[in-house]
């Protein structure tokens, strides 16, 4: 019987949720889930990211799905270089039916209706990020850029 040795994989899973102002209607909800994988024999580290953000009773919703790649190098005895890049698919949706415009507010009572004659707007786009980090025991130098 042939038993193959599977390469060791190190990784981590992260999850976070933020609820801002939960006592008021239209609280802000943000959910983040991330997975990082560092295969034993691979020169690259991989990551997946998912972010969902809802603002104001889901009037504005943002979703991001990303793939990350990174690599570390030892430059000198105490100095290391880390380079990385990411590609993300972004989707933003504005539900205009939940907006209240000034002309919809009754000035006598202060009440408004949330019906809009505007169409809901959805935007989808790709974004790319790259950067590097040089660090030692005495200093840290980092640079990052994003193209949308």
N, CA, C and O atoms as a GROMACS GRO file, in nm:
protein
  592
    1UNK      N    1   0.085  -0.117   0.000
    1UNK     CA    2   0.000   0.000   0.000
    1UNK      C    3   0.090   0.124   0.000
    1UNK      O    4   0.184   0.135   0.078
    2UNK      N    5   0.059   0.215  -0.087
    2UNK     CA    6   0.136   0.338  -0.099
    2UNK      C    7   0.064   0.450  -0.025
    2UNK      O    8  -0.050   0.484  -0.056
    3UNK      N    9   0.133   0.506   0.073
    3UNK     CA   10   0.076   0.617   0.150
    3UNK      C   11   0.155   0.742   0.114
    3UNK      O   12   0.277   0.747   0.132
    4UNK      N   13   0.087   0.839   0.064
    4UNK     CA   14   0.152   0.964   0.024
    4UNK      C   15   0.150   1.061   0.140
    4UNK      O   16   0.052   1.071   0.213
    5UNK      N   17   0.260   1.131   0.155
    5UNK     CA   18   0.269   1.234   0.258
    5UNK      C   19   0.209   1.362   0.202
    5UNK      O   20   0.256   1.414   0.101
    6UNK      N   21   0.107   1.411   0.267
    6UNK     CA   22   0.045   1.536   0.224
    6UNK      C   23   0.124   1.653   0.282
    6UNK      O   24   0.166   1.648   0.397
    7UNK      N   25   0.145   1.758   0.203
    7UNK     CA   26   0.220   1.871   0.254
    7UNK      C   27   0.146   1.940   0.368
    7UNK      O   28   0.023   1.949   0.369
    8UNK      N   29   0.224   1.987   0.463
    8UNK     CA   30   0.165   2.056   0.577
    8UNK      C   31   0.118   2.194   0.533
    8UNK      O   32   0.186   2.264   0.458
    9UNK      N   33   0.003   2.232   0.580
    9UNK     CA   34  -0.055   2.362   0.547
    9UNK      C   35  -0.082   2.436   0.677
    9UNK      O   36  -0.147   2.384   0.768
   10UNK      N   37  -0.031   2.558   0.684
   10UNK     CA   38  -0.063   2.644   0.797
   10UNK      C   39  -0.165   2.746   0.749
   10UNK      O   40  -0.160   2.790   0.634
   11UNK      N   41  -0.253   2.782   0.834
   11UNK     CA   42  -0.353   2.879   0.794
   11UNK      C   43  -0.428   2.934   0.913
   11UNK      O   44  -0.406   2.895   1.027
   12UNK      N   45  -0.517   3.026   0.882
   12UNK     CA   46  -0.601   3.084   0.986
   12UNK      C   47  -0.732   3.130   0.923
   12UNK      O   48  -0.737   3.169   0.806
   13UNK      N   49  -0.834   3.126   1.004
   13UNK     CA   50  -0.966   3.174   0.965
   13UNK      C   51  -1.001   3.287   1.061
   13UNK      O   52  -0.985   3.272   1.182
   14UNK      N   53  -1.049   3.398   1.007
   14UNK     CA   54  -1.088   3.512   1.090
   14UNK      C   55  -1.232   3.548   1.057
   14UNK      O   56  -1.276   3.538   0.942
   15UNK      N   57  -1.303   3.590   1.157
   15UNK     CA   58  -1.440   3.638   1.137
   15UNK      C   59  -1.465   3.752   1.236
   15UNK      O   60  -1.425   3.745   1.352
   16UNK      N   61  -1.531   3.854   1.188
   16UNK     CA   62  -1.562   3.968   1.274
   16UNK      C   63  -1.695   4.028   1.229
   16UNK      O   64  -1.730   4.026   1.111
   17UNK      N   65  -1.767   4.082   1.326
   17UNK     CA   66  -1.890   4.154   1.294
   17UNK      C   67  -1.896   4.278   1.380
   17UNK      O   68  -1.869   4.275   1.500
   18UNK      N   69  -1.932   4.388   1.316
   18UNK     CA   70  -1.946   4.516   1.385
   18UNK      C   71  -2.091   4.561   1.368
   18UNK      O   72  -2.144   4.562   1.257
   19UNK      N   73  -2.153   4.598   1.478
   19UNK     CA   74  -2.287   4.656   1.475
   19UNK      C   75  -2.275   4.792   1.543
   19UNK      O   76  -2.253   4.800   1.664
   20UNK      N   77  -2.290   4.897   1.465
   20UNK     CA   78  -2.277   5.031   1.518
   20UNK      C   79  -2.415   5.090   1.543
   20UNK      O   80  -2.502   5.085   1.456
   21UNK      N   81  -2.435   5.146   1.660
   21UNK     CA   82  -2.561   5.206   1.702
   21UNK      C   83  -2.677   5.107   1.688
   21UNK      O   84  -2.772   5.135   1.614
   22UNK      N   85  -2.673   4.993   1.756
   22UNK     CA   86  -2.776   4.891   1.738
   22UNK      C   87  -2.913   4.931   1.792
   22UNK      O   88  -3.013   4.870   1.755
   23UNK      N   89  -2.921   5.031   1.879
   23UNK     CA   90  -3.048   5.069   1.940
   23UNK      C   91  -3.133   5.158   1.850
   23UNK      O   92  -3.252   5.177   1.877
   24UNK      N   93  -3.075   5.213   1.743
   24UNK     CA   94  -3.153   5.300   1.656
   24UNK      C   95  -3.187   5.228   1.526
   24UNK      O   96  -3.112   5.140   1.484
   25UNK      N   97  -3.298   5.263   1.463
   25UNK     CA   98  -3.331   5.202   1.334
   25UNK      C   99  -3.225   5.238   1.231
   25UNK      O  100  -3.176   5.351   1.228
   26UNK      N  101  -3.190   5.145   1.148
   26UNK     CA  102  -3.090   5.170   1.045
   26UNK      C  103  -2.949   5.155   1.095
   26UNK      O  104  -2.859   5.225   1.048
   27UNK      N  105  -2.927   5.065   1.191
   27UNK     CA  106  -2.793   5.042   1.243
   27UNK      C  107  -2.700   4.997   1.130
   27UNK      O  108  -2.744   4.944   1.029
   28UNK      N  109  -2.572   5.020   1.151
   28UNK     CA  110  -2.471   4.982   1.053
   28UNK      C  111  -2.419   4.843   1.089
   28UNK      O  112  -2.378   4.819   1.202
   29UNK      N  113  -2.420   4.752   0.992
   29UNK     CA  114  -2.373   4.615   1.011
   29UNK      C  115  -2.257   4.589   0.916
   29UNK      O  116  -2.267   4.615   0.796
   30UNK      N  117  -2.147   4.538   0.969
   30UNK     CA  118  -2.033   4.500   0.887
   30UNK      C  119  -1.990   4.360   0.927
   30UNK      O  120  -1.971   4.332   1.045
   31UNK      N  121  -1.974   4.273   0.829
   31UNK     CA  122  -1.928   4.136   0.850
   31UNK      C  123  -1.805   4.112   0.766
   31UNK      O  124  -1.802   4.145   0.647
   32UNK      N  125  -1.701   4.053   0.828
   32UNK     CA  126  -1.576   4.023   0.758
   32UNK      C  127  -1.541   3.877   0.786
   32UNK      O  128  -1.543   3.833   0.901
   33UNK      N  129  -1.510   3.803   0.680
   33UNK     CA  130  -1.461   3.666   0.691
   33UNK      C  131  -1.335   3.657   0.605
   33UNK      O  132  -1.336   3.697   0.489
   34UNK      N  133  -1.227   3.604   0.664
   34UNK     CA  134  -1.101   3.594   0.590
   34UNK      C  135  -1.037   3.459   0.616
   34UNK      O  136  -1.050   3.402   0.725
   35UNK      N  137  -0.967   3.408   0.516
   35UNK     CA  138  -0.896   3.281   0.523
   35UNK      C  139  -0.757   3.303   0.465
   35UNK      O  140  -0.743   3.352   0.354
   36UNK      N  141  -0.654   3.265   0.542
   36UNK     CA  142  -0.515   3.272   0.496
   36UNK      C  143  -0.458   3.132   0.496
   36UNK      O  144  -0.478   3.056   0.592
   37UNK      N  145  -0.386   3.096   0.389
   37UNK     CA  146  -0.326   2.964   0.377
   37UNK      C  147  -0.180   2.980   0.337
   37UNK      O  148  -0.147   3.055   0.245
   38UNK      N  149  -0.092   2.907   0.407
   38UNK     CA  150   0.051   2.905   0.375
   38UNK      C  151   0.096   2.761   0.355
   38UNK      O  152   0.136   2.695   0.451
   39UNK      N  153   0.089   2.710   0.231
   39UNK     CA  154   0.133   2.572   0.207
   39UNK      C  155   0.283   2.557   0.233
   39UNK      O  156   0.361   2.649   0.209
   40UNK      N  157   0.322   2.439   0.283
   40UNK     CA  158   0.461   2.414   0.324
   40UNK      C  159   0.561   2.432   0.210
   40UNK      O  160   0.664   2.496   0.230
   41UNK      N  161   0.534   2.380   0.094
   41UNK     CA  162   0.631   2.382  -0.016
   41UNK      C  163   0.603   2.487  -0.121
   41UNK      O  164   0.668   2.489  -0.226
   42UNK      N  165   0.509   2.575  -0.095
   42UNK     CA  166   0.476   2.679  -0.191
   42UNK      C  167   0.547   2.809  -0.153
   42UNK      O  168   0.554   2.843  -0.035
   43UNK      N  169   0.601   2.880  -0.252
   43UNK     CA  170   0.665   3.008  -0.221
   43UNK      C  171   0.565   3.120  -0.192
   43UNK      O  172   0.604   3.227  -0.145
   44UNK      N  173   0.438   3.096  -0.220
   44UNK     CA  174   0.336   3.200  -0.203
   44UNK      C  175   0.240   3.166  -0.088
   44UNK      O  176   0.215   3.049  -0.059
   45UNK      N  177   0.189   3.270  -0.025
   45UNK     CA  178   0.080   3.257   0.071
   45UNK      C  179  -0.047   3.306   0.001
   45UNK      O  180  -0.043   3.400  -0.078
   46UNK      N  181  -0.159   3.242   0.030
   46UNK     CA  182  -0.285   3.274  -0.035
   46UNK      C  183  -0.388   3.321   0.067
   46UNK      O  184  -0.382   3.283   0.184
   47UNK      N  185  -0.480   3.403   0.023
   47UNK     CA  186  -0.585   3.446   0.112
   47UNK      C  187  -0.713   3.476   0.037
   47UNK      O  188  -0.710   3.515  -0.079
   48UNK      N  189  -0.825   3.456   0.104
   48UNK     CA  190  -0.957   3.492   0.052
   48UNK      C  191  -1.023   3.583   0.154
   48UNK      O  192  -1.009   3.563   0.274
   49UNK      N  193  -1.096   3.683   0.105
   49UNK     CA  194  -1.162   3.778   0.193
   49UNK      C  195  -1.304   3.804   0.144
   49UNK      O  196  -1.328   3.815   0.024
   50UNK      N  197  -1.396   3.814   0.239
   50UNK     CA  198  -1.534   3.852   0.208
   50UNK      C  199  -1.576   3.959   0.307
   50UNK      O  200  -1.562   3.941   0.428
   51UNK      N  201  -1.628   4.070   0.256
   51UNK     CA  202  -1.676   4.180   0.340
   51UNK      C  203  -1.816   4.218   0.294
   51UNK      O  204  -1.841   4.231   0.174
   52UNK      N  205  -1.906   4.234   0.390
   52UNK     CA  206  -2.042   4.284   0.360
   52UNK      C  207  -2.072   4.396   0.458
   52UNK      O  208  -2.058   4.378   0.579
   53UNK      N  209  -2.112   4.510   0.406
   53UNK     CA  210  -2.141   4.626   0.488
   53UNK      C  211  -2.279   4.680   0.450
   53UNK      O  212  -2.307   4.704   0.333
   54UNK      N  213  -2.364   4.697   0.552
   54UNK     CA  214  -2.498   4.754   0.531
   54UNK      C  215  -2.508   4.882   0.612
   54UNK      O  216  -2.482   4.884   0.732
   55UNK      N  217  -2.545   4.988   0.546
   55UNK     CA  218  -2.558   5.118   0.612
   55UNK      C  219  -2.701   5.167   0.600
   55UNK      O  220  -2.760   5.163   0.492
   56UNK      N  221  -2.756   5.213   0.711
   56UNK     CA  222  -2.887   5.277   0.710
   56UNK      C  223  -2.999   5.190   0.659
   56UNK      O  224  -3.052   5.216   0.551
   57UNK      N  225  -3.039   5.086   0.733
   57UNK     CA  226  -3.148   4.994   0.695
   57UNK      C  227  -3.123   4.933   0.557
   57UNK      O  228  -3.217   4.916   0.479
   58UNK      N  229  -2.998   4.902   0.529
   58UNK     CA  230  -2.955   4.842   0.402
   58UNK      C  231  -2.982   4.934   0.284
   58UNK      O  232  -2.999   4.887   0.171
   59UNK      N  233  -2.985   5.064   0.308
   59UNK     CA  234  -3.000   5.159   0.198
   59UNK      C  235  -2.877   5.154   0.108
   59UNK      O  236  -2.889   5.158  -0.015
   60UNK      N  237  -2.760   5.147   0.169
   60UNK     CA  238  -2.634   5.133   0.096
   60UNK      C  239  -2.569   5.003   0.139
   60UNK      O  240  -2.534   4.986   0.256
   61UNK      N  241  -2.553   4.910   0.044
   61UNK     CA  242  -2.493   4.780   0.072
   61UNK      C  243  -2.367   4.766  -0.012
   61UNK      O  244  -2.368   4.791  -0.132
   62UNK      N  245  -2.259   4.725   0.052
   62UNK     CA  246  -2.132   4.702  -0.016
   62UNK      C  247  -2.089   4.559   0.011
   62UNK      O  248  -2.094   4.512   0.125
   63UNK      N  249  -2.046   4.490  -0.094
   63UNK     CA  250  -1.991   4.355  -0.082
   63UNK      C  251  -1.858   4.350  -0.156
   63UNK      O  252  -1.844   4.406  -0.265
   64UNK      N  253  -1.760   4.283  -0.094
   64UNK     CA  254  -1.627   4.271  -0.153
   64UNK      C  255  -1.582   4.126  -0.139
   64UNK      O  256  -1.591   4.068  -0.031
   65UNK      N  257  -1.536   4.067  -0.249
   65UNK     CA  258  -1.476   3.934  -0.248
   65UNK      C  259  -1.336   3.950  -0.305
   65UNK      O  260  -1.320   4.002  -0.416
   66UNK      N  261  -1.235   3.906  -0.231
   66UNK     CA  262  -1.097   3.928  -0.275
   66UNK      C  263  -1.009   3.806  -0.266
   66UNK      O  264  -1.032   3.717  -0.184
   67UNK      N  265  -0.908   3.803  -0.351
   67UNK     CA  266  -0.803   3.701  -0.351
   67UNK      C  267  -0.671   3.772  -0.325
   67UNK      O  268  -0.639   3.870  -0.393
   68UNK      N  269  -0.594   3.724  -0.227
   68UNK     CA  270  -0.469   3.786  -0.188
   68UNK      C  271  -0.353   3.689  -0.210
   68UNK      O  272  -0.368   3.568  -0.189
   69UNK      N  273  -0.239   3.742  -0.250
   69UNK     CA  274  -0.117   3.664  -0.264
   69UNK      C  275  -0.004   3.739  -0.195
   69UNK      O  276   0.000   3.862  -0.199
   70UNK      N  277   0.087   3.666  -0.130
   70UNK     CA  278   0.199   3.730  -0.063
   70UNK      C  279   0.321   3.641  -0.062
   70UNK      O  280   0.311   3.520  -0.080
   71UNK      N  281   0.437   3.703  -0.041
   71UNK     CA  282   0.564   3.628  -0.037
   71UNK      C  283   0.659   3.701   0.056
   71UNK      O  284   0.664   3.824   0.057
   72UNK      N  285   0.734   3.625   0.134
   72UNK     CA  286   0.831   3.682   0.226
   72UNK      C  287   0.972   3.642   0.184
   72UNK      O  288   0.995   3.531   0.136
   73UNK      N  289   1.066   3.736   0.203
   73UNK     CA  290   1.206   3.712   0.173
   73UNK      C  291   1.290   3.759   0.291
   73UNK      O  292   1.254   3.856   0.359
   74UNK      N  293   1.400   3.692   0.315
   74UNK     CA  294   1.496   3.739   0.414
   74UNK      C  295   1.607   3.810   0.338
   74UNK      O  296   1.680   3.748   0.261
   75UNK      N  297   1.620   3.942   0.359
   75UNK     CA  298   1.721   4.019   0.287
   75UNK      C  299   1.857   4.008   0.354
   75UNK      O  300   1.957   3.980   0.288
   76UNK      N  301   1.860   4.030   0.483
   76UNK     CA  302   1.981   4.019   0.563
   76UNK      C  303   1.945   3.945   0.690
   76UNK      O  304   1.833   3.894   0.703
   77UNK      N  305   2.037   3.938   0.783
   77UNK     CA  306   2.013   3.861   0.905
   77UNK      C  307   1.891   3.910   0.982
   77UNK      O  308   1.812   3.829   1.029
   78UNK      N  309   1.874   4.042   0.997
   78UNK     CA  310   1.764   4.096   1.075
   78UNK      C  311   1.664   4.177   0.992
   78UNK      O  312   1.579   4.245   1.048
   79UNK      N  313   1.674   4.171   0.860
   79UNK     CA  314   1.586   4.250   0.775
   79UNK      C  315   1.510   4.157   0.682
   79UNK      O  316   1.569   4.070   0.616
   80UNK      N  317   1.377   4.176   0.677
   80UNK     CA  318   1.296   4.093   0.589
   80UNK      C  319   1.208   4.180   0.499
   80UNK      O  320   1.177   4.294   0.533
   81UNK      N  321   1.170   4.125   0.387
   81UNK     CA  322   1.085   4.192   0.288
   81UNK      C  323   0.961   4.107   0.268
   81UNK      O  324   0.970   3.985   0.252
   82UNK      N  325   0.847   4.172   0.268
   82UNK     CA  326   0.718   4.104   0.242
   82UNK      C  327   0.650   4.180   0.129
   82UNK      O  328   0.626   4.300   0.142
   83UNK      N  329   0.619   4.112   0.020
   83UNK     CA  330   0.546   4.174  -0.090
   83UNK      C  331   0.411   4.105  -0.104
   83UNK      O  332   0.396   3.988  -0.069
   84UNK      N  333   0.315   4.179  -0.154
   84UNK     CA  334   0.183   4.119  -0.168
   84UNK      C  335   0.097   4.194  -0.267
   84UNK      O  336   0.125   4.308  -0.304
   85UNK      N  337  -0.007   4.128  -0.308
   85UNK     CA  338  -0.102   4.187  -0.401
   85UNK      C  339  -0.239   4.127  -0.379
   85UNK      O  340  -0.253   4.019  -0.322
   86UNK      N  341  -0.340   4.198  -0.424
   86UNK     CA  342  -0.477   4.151  -0.408
   86UNK      C  343  -0.561   4.197  -0.526
   86UNK      O  344  -0.536   4.302  -0.585
   87UNK      N  345  -0.658   4.118  -0.560
   87UNK     CA  346  -0.758   4.153  -0.660
   87UNK      C  347  -0.894   4.135  -0.595
   87UNK      O  348  -0.920   4.033  -0.531
   88UNK      N  349  -0.981   4.235  -0.612
   88UNK     CA  350  -1.111   4.231  -0.546
   88UNK      C  351  -1.223   4.264  -0.642
   88UNK      O  352  -1.211   4.351  -0.728
   89UNK      N  353  -1.334   4.191  -0.624
   89UNK     CA  354  -1.458   4.223  -0.693
   89UNK      C  355  -1.544   4.300  -0.595
   89UNK      O  356  -1.572   4.251  -0.485
   90UNK      N  357  -1.588   4.419  -0.633
   90UNK     CA  358  -1.666   4.508  -0.546
   90UNK      C  359  -1.805   4.529  -0.605
   90UNK      O  360  -1.821   4.544  -0.726
   91UNK      N  361  -1.904   4.530  -0.518
   91UNK     CA  362  -2.041   4.557  -0.560
   91UNK      C  363  -2.105   4.651  -0.459
   91UNK      O  364  -2.104   4.624  -0.339
   92UNK      N  365  -2.159   4.762  -0.507
   92UNK     CA  366  -2.228   4.857  -0.420
   92UNK      C  367  -2.367   4.879  -0.475
   92UNK      O  368  -2.386   4.895  -0.596
   93UNK      N  369  -2.465   4.878  -0.384
   93UNK     CA  370  -2.603   4.894  -0.423
   93UNK      C  371  -2.667   5.002  -0.336
   93UNK      O  372  -2.662   4.996  -0.213
   94UNK      N  373  -2.728   5.101  -0.401
   94UNK     CA  374  -2.801   5.206  -0.332
   94UNK      C  375  -2.948   5.187  -0.362
   94UNK      O  376  -2.992   5.199  -0.476
   95UNK      N  377  -3.026   5.157  -0.257
   95UNK     CA  378  -3.170   5.136  -0.271
   95UNK      C  379  -3.239   5.271  -0.249
   95UNK      O  380  -3.262   5.312  -0.135
   96UNK      N  381  -3.270   5.338  -0.357
   96UNK     CA  382  -3.327   5.473  -0.348
   96UNK      C  383  -3.470   5.474  -0.298
   96UNK      O  384  -3.521   5.580  -0.261
   97UNK      N  385  -3.538   5.358  -0.295
   97UNK     CA  386  -3.675   5.355  -0.244
   97UNK      C  387  -3.678   5.379  -0.093
   97UNK      O  388  -3.784   5.409  -0.038
   98UNK      N  389  -3.564   5.367  -0.026
   98UNK     CA  390  -3.559   5.389   0.118
   98UNK      C  391  -3.512   5.530   0.154
   98UNK      O  392  -3.498   5.563   0.272
   99UNK      N  393  -3.487   5.613   0.055
   99UNK     CA  394  -3.443   5.750   0.081
   99UNK      C  395  -3.562   5.842   0.101
   99UNK      O  396  -3.667   5.823   0.040
  100UNK      N  397  -3.547   5.940   0.187
  100UNK     CA  398  -3.649   6.042   0.210
  100UNK      C  399  -3.590   6.174   0.163
  100UNK      O  400  -3.489   6.220   0.216
  101UNK      N  401  -3.653   6.236   0.063
  101UNK     CA  402  -3.607   6.363   0.009
  101UNK      C  403  -3.683   6.477   0.078
  101UNK      O  404  -3.788   6.456   0.138
  102UNK      N  405  -3.629   6.595   0.069
  102UNK     CA  406  -3.688   6.712   0.137
  102UNK      C  407  -3.833   6.735   0.095
  102UNK      O  408  -3.916   6.772   0.179
  103UNK      N  409  -3.864   6.716  -0.032
  103UNK     CA  410  -4.002   6.741  -0.078
  103UNK      C  411  -4.100   6.638  -0.027
  103UNK      O  412  -4.221   6.658  -0.040
  104UNK      N  413  -4.052   6.526   0.033
  104UNK     CA  414  -4.140   6.423   0.086
  104UNK      C  415  -4.175   6.444   0.232
  104UNK      O  416  -4.255   6.368   0.287
  105UNK      N  417  -4.117   6.546   0.297
  105UNK     CA  418  -4.139   6.569   0.439
  105UNK      C  419  -4.252   6.669   0.458
  105UNK      O  420  -4.252   6.777   0.398
  106UNK      N  421  -4.348   6.632   0.543
  106UNK     CA  422  -4.456   6.723   0.580
  106UNK      C  423  -4.400   6.820   0.683
  106UNK      O  424  -4.365   6.780   0.794
  107UNK      N  425  -4.393   6.947   0.647
  107UNK     CA  426  -4.332   7.047   0.735
  107UNK      C  427  -4.409   7.068   0.864
  107UNK      O  428  -4.351   7.108   0.965
  108UNK      N  429  -4.538   7.041   0.863
  108UNK     CA  430  -4.619   7.061   0.984
  108UNK      C  431  -4.591   6.951   1.087
  108UNK      O  432  -4.574   6.980   1.205
  109UNK      N  433  -4.585   6.825   1.043
  109UNK     CA  434  -4.567   6.714   1.137
  109UNK      C  435  -4.422   6.667   1.146
  109UNK      O  436  -4.383   6.607   1.246
  110UNK      N  437  -4.342   6.693   1.042
  110UNK     CA  438  -4.204   6.645   1.039
  110UNK      C  439  -4.191   6.502   0.991
  110UNK      O  440  -4.080   6.448   0.987
  111UNK      N  441  -4.302   6.440   0.955
  111UNK     CA  442  -4.299   6.302   0.906
  111UNK      C  443  -4.271   6.300   0.757
  111UNK      O  444  -4.311   6.391   0.684
  112UNK      N  445  -4.202   6.196   0.715
  112UNK     CA  446  -4.171   6.184   0.574
  112UNK      C  447  -4.207   6.046   0.522
  112UNK      O  448  -4.219   5.951   0.598
  113UNK      N  449  -4.224   6.037   0.392
  113UNK     CA  450  -4.247   5.908   0.328
  113UNK      C  451  -4.119   5.868   0.258
  113UNK      O  452  -4.041   5.953   0.215
  114UNK      N  453  -4.098   5.739   0.245
  114UNK     CA  454  -3.973   5.690   0.186
  114UNK      C  455  -3.997   5.627   0.050
  114UNK      O  456  -3.956   5.514   0.026
  115UNK      N  457  -4.062   5.699  -0.036
  115UNK     CA  458  -4.082   5.651  -0.173
  115UNK      C  459  -4.003   5.744  -0.265
  115UNK      O  460  -4.014   5.866  -0.257
  116UNK      N  461  -3.925   5.685  -0.350
  116UNK     CA  462  -3.843   5.765  -0.440
  116UNK      C  463  -3.874   5.727  -0.583
  116UNK      O  464  -3.898   5.610  -0.614
  117UNK      N  465  -3.875   5.826  -0.669
  117UNK     CA  466  -3.897   5.799  -0.810
  117UNK      C  467  -3.765   5.772  -0.882
  117UNK      O  468  -3.763   5.749  -1.003
  118UNK      N  469  -3.654   5.774  -0.807
  118UNK     CA  470  -3.524   5.741  -0.866
  118UNK      C  471  -3.508   5.590  -0.873
  118UNK      O  472  -3.561   5.517  -0.790
  119UNK      N  473  -3.434   5.544  -0.972
  119UNK     CA  474  -3.406   5.402  -0.982
  119UNK      C  475  -3.293   5.366  -0.887
  119UNK      O  476  -3.203   5.447  -0.863
  120UNK      N  477  -3.297   5.244  -0.834
  120UNK     CA  478  -3.187   5.197  -0.750
  120UNK      C  479  -3.062   5.186  -0.836
  120UNK      O  480  -3.070   5.155  -0.955
  121UNK      N  481  -2.950   5.211  -0.776
  121UNK     CA  482  -2.824   5.215  -0.848
  121UNK      C  483  -2.731   5.106  -0.796
  121UNK      O  484  -2.711   5.094  -0.676
  122UNK      N  485  -2.675   5.027  -0.887
  122UNK     CA  486  -2.580   4.924  -0.850
  122UNK      C  487  -2.454   4.943  -0.933
  122UNK      O  488  -2.459   4.962  -1.054
  123UNK      N  489  -2.341   4.937  -0.865
  123UNK     CA  490  -2.211   4.954  -0.930
  123UNK      C  491  -2.127   4.831  -0.901
  123UNK      O  492  -2.122   4.784  -0.787
  124UNK      N  493  -2.063   4.778  -1.003
  124UNK     CA  494  -1.972   4.665  -0.989
  124UNK      C  495  -1.839   4.702  -1.053
  124UNK      O  496  -1.834   4.760  -1.161
  125UNK      N  497  -1.730   4.668  -0.984
  125UNK     CA  498  -1.599   4.699  -1.040
  125UNK      C  499  -1.493   4.610  -0.975
  125UNK      O  500  -1.514   4.554  -0.868
  126UNK      N  501  -1.378   4.600  -1.043
  126UNK     CA  502  -1.262   4.528  -0.991
  126UNK      C  503  -1.163   4.630  -0.936
  126UNK      O  504  -1.151   4.740  -0.989
  127UNK      N  505  -1.093   4.593  -0.831
  127UNK     CA  506  -0.986   4.678  -0.780
  127UNK      C  507  -0.864   4.590  -0.755
  127UNK      O  508  -0.875   4.470  -0.728
  128UNK      N  509  -0.748   4.652  -0.764
  128UNK     CA  510  -0.621   4.582  -0.748
  128UNK      C  511  -0.536   4.657  -0.646
  128UNK      O  512  -0.532   4.780  -0.646
  129UNK      N  513  -0.468   4.583  -0.560
  129UNK     CA  514  -0.383   4.641  -0.458
  129UNK      C  515  -0.247   4.573  -0.464
  129UNK      O  516  -0.237   4.455  -0.498
  130UNK      N  517  -0.143   4.647  -0.432
  130UNK     CA  518  -0.008   4.592  -0.423
  130UNK      C  519   0.069   4.671  -0.318
  130UNK      O  520   0.039   4.788  -0.292
  131UNK      N  521   0.167   4.606  -0.260
  131UNK     CA  522   0.247   4.676  -0.161
  131UNK      C  523   0.363   4.592  -0.114
  131UNK      O  524   0.377   4.475  -0.148
  132UNK      N  525   0.447   4.657  -0.034
  132UNK     CA  526   0.559   4.587   0.027
  132UNK      C  527   0.583   4.639   0.167
  132UNK      O  528   0.539   4.747   0.204
  133UNK      N  529   0.655   4.558   0.244
  133UNK     CA  530   0.687   4.591   0.382
  133UNK      C  531   0.829   4.544   0.408
  133UNK      O  532   0.861   4.427   0.387
  134UNK      N  533   0.914   4.634   0.453
  134UNK     CA  534   1.051   4.600   0.494
  134UNK      C  535   1.058   4.627   0.643
  134UNK      O  536   1.026   4.736   0.690
  135UNK      N  537   1.102   4.526   0.718
  135UNK     CA  538   1.111   4.549   0.862
  135UNK      C  539   1.232   4.480   0.922
  135UNK      O  540   1.286   4.383   0.868
  136UNK      N  541   1.273   4.534   1.037
  136UNK     CA  542   1.382   4.478   1.116
  136UNK      C  543   1.348   4.503   1.262
  136UNK      O  544   1.235   4.538   1.296
  137UNK      N  545   1.446   4.483   1.349
  137UNK     CA  546   1.424   4.508   1.491
  137UNK      C  547   1.416   4.657   1.522
  137UNK      O  548   1.363   4.696   1.627
  138UNK      N  549   1.467   4.742   1.432
  138UNK     CA  550   1.474   4.886   1.462
  138UNK      C  551   1.390   4.974   1.371
  138UNK      O  552   1.368   5.091   1.405
  139UNK      N  553   1.344   4.926   1.257
  139UNK     CA  554   1.265   5.011   1.169
  139UNK      C  555   1.162   4.930   1.092
  139UNK      O  556   1.166   4.808   1.085
  140UNK      N  557   1.068   5.006   1.033
  140UNK     CA  558   0.962   4.948   0.952
  140UNK      C  559   0.935   5.045   0.837
  140UNK      O  560   0.914   5.164   0.860
  141UNK      N  561   0.935   4.995   0.715
  141UNK     CA  562   0.908   5.076   0.597
  141UNK      C  563   0.801   5.004   0.515
  141UNK      O  564   0.817   4.887   0.482
  142UNK      N  565   0.693   5.075   0.482
  142UNK     CA  566   0.584   5.011   0.409
  142UNK      C  567   0.534   5.104   0.300
  142UNK      O  568   0.542   5.226   0.313
  143UNK      N  569   0.484   5.045   0.192
  143UNK     CA  570   0.426   5.121   0.081
  143UNK      C  571   0.313   5.038   0.024
  143UNK      O  572   0.325   4.917   0.010
  144UNK      N  573   0.204   5.104  -0.008
  144UNK     CA  574   0.090   5.035  -0.068
  144UNK      C  575   0.022   5.124  -0.170
  144UNK      O  576   0.026   5.246  -0.159
  145UNK      N  577  -0.041   5.062  -0.269
  145UNK     CA  578  -0.114   5.138  -0.370
  145UNK      C  579  -0.237   5.057  -0.412
  145UNK      O  580  -0.240   4.935  -0.400
  146UNK      N  581  -0.337   5.130  -0.461
  146UNK     CA  582  -0.462   5.068  -0.503
  146UNK      C  583  -0.502   5.126  -0.637
  146UNK      O  584  -0.495   5.248  -0.658
  147UNK      N  585  -0.546   5.040  -0.727
  147UNK     CA  586  -0.599   5.085  -0.856
  147UNK      C  587  -0.742   5.037  -0.864
  147UNK      O  588  -0.770   4.919  -0.846
  148UNK      N  589  -0.832   5.130  -0.892
  148UNK     CA  590  -0.973   5.096  -0.901
  148UNK      C  591  -1.023   5.118  -1.041
  148UNK      O  592  -1.140   5.095  -1.069
   0.00000   0.00000   0.00000
